[in-house]
Amino acid sequence: MDKPFLSIIMPVYKAEKYLSKSVDCVLTQTFTDFELILIDDGSPDRCGEICDDYAKKDNRVSVIHFAENRGVKEARNAAIIRAKGRYITFVDADDEIDADTYERVYQAVKDTLPDVAVFGLEERYYDRGGRLKSTKRIILPERYFSSKNQLREYVIELEKSTLYGYLWNKLYDAEHIKKHNILIRDYPIASDFFFNCDFFMEIETMMVLDIAPYAYNKRIDEGLTSRFFPDFFRIQQERVSSVLNQYEYWGMCTPYVEKSLAEIYVRYVYAGLLRQFDKRAGMNRKLRRQWLEDCYESELFKRLIPLAVPKNRVVRIMSRLLQGRRTALCLAAGRAMYLVRNTLPLLFSRLKQNR
């Protein structure tokens, strides 16, 4: 293909069970002016063969093979460099999209060609038997931003809704990516967010669509409770700091922005705290207390936590415990959340949905 309108990037690793369904969701789109780049990231199952079979049957499909697993960062970056499209987007190999997704986005952006188009998503939670147990749609009102200042004011709304943190609910202007050499950074989690933070820094136009055509599938049997990242809280602190720094760079760090980030930060403190009860953290009671007291002394904590006034009643109580430095009660809350997450993960996921 010479220059398709859209390059769709799909990293593939240990996704044999879901891959065909995800690829078929792309190839049966009503919009057809795209290329699909599949990256076989050294997958030990049949994913590489499946990718090659699709490439033989459809000339819109190309495949990049890695001899060994190099991670999603390297997979996505290799495809970004190869992409030929006017826009770039992403799909995960175990997710699904509606058949008219890209047609609807194309019709919305074809006249203005914004730097980025953003749409909503549906979170789907499956139990260990593969049964769909819970869903949540995340959608923002449709708006077009032709002014970079209006766009920048709105970024905090994207972050509050969680839509700022994903790659696959956006179409990115490929020229902007390549002009500014924007690539996926090396983070074990939240690499999508940091890519967006880099991309949004200098853009001027954006289309937000009030649709949720992307199904973000979360499966209990594949790690809602099994994955453990020692740097989880450090990275989430960096995430909050990055948005603060972004707004300070723009000269737009208003009290509203700070209060919004304060509520987000409260949630991250407790998300970090509950992970200190995981055996893999190697923490005892004394070390957990020290971890929390170290949080109190961080500049981010001192700046944001006093500003937190969440609308959600439970989160408001949690924020007050932090504001009062009620260490024993904070630790008790962290332990309770850890127990719920590990014994009733679907209930925990539903509680998280009440943002």
LINGIZI-V947460 format. One record per backbone hydrogen bond with DSSP energy under -1.0 kcal/mol. NH is the residue of the N-H (numbers start at 0). CO is the residue of the C=O. E is the energy in kcal/mol with one decimal. If there is no record, write none. Layout:
# LINGIZI-V947460
NH/CO/E  NH/CO/E
This chain:
# LINGIZI-V947460
5/32/-1.4  6/86/-2.6  7/34/-3.1  8/88/-2.4  9/36/-2.7  11/38/-2.8  17/14/-1.4  18/14/-2.5  21/17/-1.9  22/18/-2.9  23/19/-2.7  24/20/-1.6  25/21/-1.1  26/22/-2.7  27/23/-1.8  28/25/-1.7  29/98/-2.3  33/31/-2.2  34/5/-2.3  35/59/-2.8  36/7/-3.1  37/61/-2.7  38/9/-2.1  39/63/-2.8  40/11/-2.5  40/38/-1.1  41/39/-1.9  49/45/-2.4  50/46/-2.6  51/47/-2.2  52/48/-2.4  53/49/-1.9  54/50/-2.0  55/51/-1.9  56/52/-1.4  57/53/-1.8  60/57/-1.8  61/35/-2.4  63/37/-2.8  65/39/-2.8  74/70/-2.0  75/71/-2.7  76/72/-2.4  77/73/-2.2  78/74/-1.6  79/75/-2.6  80/76/-2.1  81/77/-1.3  82/78/-2.1  85/3/-1.4  86/4/-2.0  87/171/-2.4  88/6/-2.7  90/8/-2.3  94/91/-1.7  95/214/-1.6  97/212/-2.0  100/97/-1.6  103/99/-2.4  104/100/-2.0  105/101/-2.5  106/102/-2.4  107/103/-1.4  108/104/-1.7  109/105/-2.1  112/108/-3.4  116/170/-1.9  117/206/-3.0  118/168/-2.5  119/210/-3.1  120/137/-1.7  121/213/-2.9  122/135/-3.1  123/215/-2.6  124/133/-2.9  125/217/-2.7  126/130/-2.4  129/126/-2.2  132/124/-3.2  133/124/-1.4  135/122/-1.9  137/120/-3.0  142/207/-1.9  144/205/-3.5  150/146/-2.3  151/147/-2.5  152/148/-2.1  153/149/-1.3  156/153/-1.1  157/153/-1.5  158/154/-2.2  159/155/-2.5  160/156/-1.8  163/157/-1.6  164/161/-1.2  169/166/-1.1  170/116/-2.1  171/87/-3.0  172/114/-2.2  173/85/-1.9  176/172/-1.7  177/173/-2.4  178/174/-2.7  179/175/-2.0  181/176/-2.5  186/184/-1.5  193/189/-1.8  194/190/-1.9  195/191/-2.2  196/192/-2.6  197/193/-1.9  198/194/-2.6  199/195/-3.1  205/144/-1.9  206/115/-2.2  207/142/-3.2  208/117/-3.1  210/208/-1.3  214/95/-3.2  215/121/-2.3  217/123/-3.3  219/125/-2.2  221/218/-1.6  222/219/-1.5  226/222/-1.1  231/228/-2.0  234/230/-2.5  235/231/-2.1  236/232/-2.5  237/233/-2.1  238/234/-2.0  239/235/-2.2  240/236/-2.6  241/237/-2.3  242/238/-1.7  243/239/-2.2  244/240/-3.1  245/241/-2.3  246/242/-2.5  247/243/-2.3  248/244/-2.6  249/245/-1.9  251/246/-3.0  253/251/-1.9  257/253/-2.2  258/254/-2.7  259/255/-2.3  260/256/-2.4  261/257/-2.1  262/258/-1.7  263/259/-1.6  264/260/-2.8  265/261/-2.0  266/262/-1.5  267/263/-1.7  268/264/-2.5  269/265/-1.9  270/266/-2.3  271/267/-2.6  272/268/-2.4  273/269/-2.7  275/272/-1.5  276/273/-1.4  277/274/-1.0  280/277/-2.1  281/278/-1.4  287/283/-2.5  288/284/-2.1  289/285/-2.2  290/286/-2.5  291/287/-2.2  292/288/-2.4  293/289/-2.4  294/290/-1.6  295/291/-1.8  297/294/-1.6  301/297/-2.2  302/298/-2.0  303/299/-2.6  304/300/-1.8  306/303/-2.0  307/304/-1.4  315/311/-2.4  316/312/-1.9  317/313/-2.3  318/314/-2.4  319/315/-1.9  320/316/-1.9  321/317/-1.6  322/318/-2.7  323/319/-2.3  324/321/-1.2  325/320/-2.9  326/324/-1.9  329/325/-2.5  330/326/-2.6  331/327/-2.0  332/328/-2.3  333/329/-2.4  334/330/-2.5  335/331/-2.2  336/332/-2.3  337/333/-2.1  338/334/-2.4  339/335/-2.2  340/336/-2.6  341/337/-1.9  342/338/-2.1  343/339/-2.5  347/343/-2.4  348/344/-2.3  349/345/-2.0  350/346/-2.3  351/347/-2.2  352/348/-1.4  353/350/-1.0  354/352/-2.3
